Amino acid sequence: MSQDWTVLCTTAEVLPGESHVAWFGDVALVVVNHDGQFYALEDRCTHEDFELSAGPYDPATGQIECVLHGARFDVRSGEALCPPAYEPVRSYPLKVEDGLVYVREPG
């Protein structure tokens, strides 16, 4: 597994309280700027394989909701917070340098 960092997007594309979809290879990620910290989750609900980015991100709670059945996930960890999802969403490590958001494979 590669530990190389890859540019995912710019910080200007994801302002505080916003989310943005970016591609890491063939994997869609939803990137969130939560209180100035950047997080990336696989853009896929673990309950029904639906795009998380289609749902609302709540900057007050740090949660993203799947619009299909209402499952919610913590954007900081990918943890499933309520049924019908029980499995976490895969989270990706990020770093920010010079206005660029970098991603690498988890692990």
JOMO-V437714 format. One line per field, one symbol per residue. ss: DSSP state (h for helix, s for strand, l for the rest). burial: I if it has 9 or more other C-alpha atoms within 8 Angstrom, else O. A space follows every 50 residues. Layout:
ss=???
burial=???
This chain:
ss=lllllssssshhhlllllssssssllssssssssllssssssllllllll lhhhllssllllsssllllllssslllllsllllllllllssssssslls sssslll
burial=OOOOOOOIIIIOOIIOIIIIIIIIOOOIIIIIIIOOOIIIIIIIIIIOOI IIIOIIIIIOOIIIIIIOOIIIIIIOOIIIIIOOIIOIIOIIIIOIOOOI IIIIIOO
